């Protein structure tokens, strides 16, 4: 394998890896930027606990 062919393969791998890193970072950003729906789940669980402690069940 020539040096140019090897360089071409390495550069292609770097580009692919970079694209996958961008995809992963985007997915993480989307996961952690959607806090409103998660907060409603936490509030619902908290309200259920408060009701069960108030009623003694």
C-alpha positions as CSV (number, residue, x, y, z in Angstrom):
1,X,0.0,0.0,0.0
2,X,1.4,3.4,-1.0
3,X,1.8,6.2,1.5
4,X,-0.9,8.2,-0.4
5,X,-3.4,5.3,-0.2
6,X,-2.7,4.9,3.5
7,X,-3.1,8.6,4.1
8,X,-6.4,8.5,2.2
9,X,-7.7,5.6,4.4
10,X,-6.6,7.4,7.6
11,X,-8.3,10.6,6.6
12,X,-11.5,8.8,5.7
13,X,-11.4,7.1,9.1
14,X,-10.9,10.5,10.8
15,X,-13.8,12.1,8.9
16,X,-16.1,9.2,9.8
17,X,-15.0,9.3,13.4
18,X,-15.6,13.0,13.5
19,X,-19.1,12.7,12.1
20,X,-19.9,10.0,14.7
21,X,-18.6,12.3,17.5
22,X,-20.8,15.1,16.2
23,X,-23.8,12.8,16.1
24,X,-23.1,11.6,19.6
25,X,-22.7,15.2,20.9
26,X,-25.9,16.3,19.2
27,X,-27.8,13.3,20.7
28,X,-26.5,14.2,24.2
29,X,-27.4,17.8,23.8
30,X,-31.0,16.9,22.8
31,X,-31.3,14.5,25.7
32,X,-30.2,17.0,28.3
33,X,-31.9,20.1,26.8
34,X,-35.4,18.4,27.1
35,X,-35.8,19.1,30.8
36,X,-39.4,20.2,30.8
37,X,-41.0,16.7,30.2
38,X,-38.6,15.1,32.7
39,X,-39.6,17.7,35.3
40,X,-43.2,16.9,35.0
41,X,-42.5,13.2,35.6
42,X,-40.5,14.1,38.8
43,X,-43.3,16.4,40.0
44,X,-45.9,13.7,39.4
45,X,-43.9,11.2,41.5
46,X,-43.3,13.8,44.2
47,X,-47.1,14.6,44.4
48,X,-47.9,10.8,44.6
49,X,-45.5,10.5,47.5
50,X,-47.0,13.5,49.3
51,X,-50.5,12.1,48.9
52,X,-49.5,8.7,50.2
53,X,-47.7,10.2,53.3
54,X,-50.7,12.5,54.0
55,X,-53.2,9.7,53.8
56,X,-51.1,7.2,55.7
57,X,-51.0,4.6,53.0
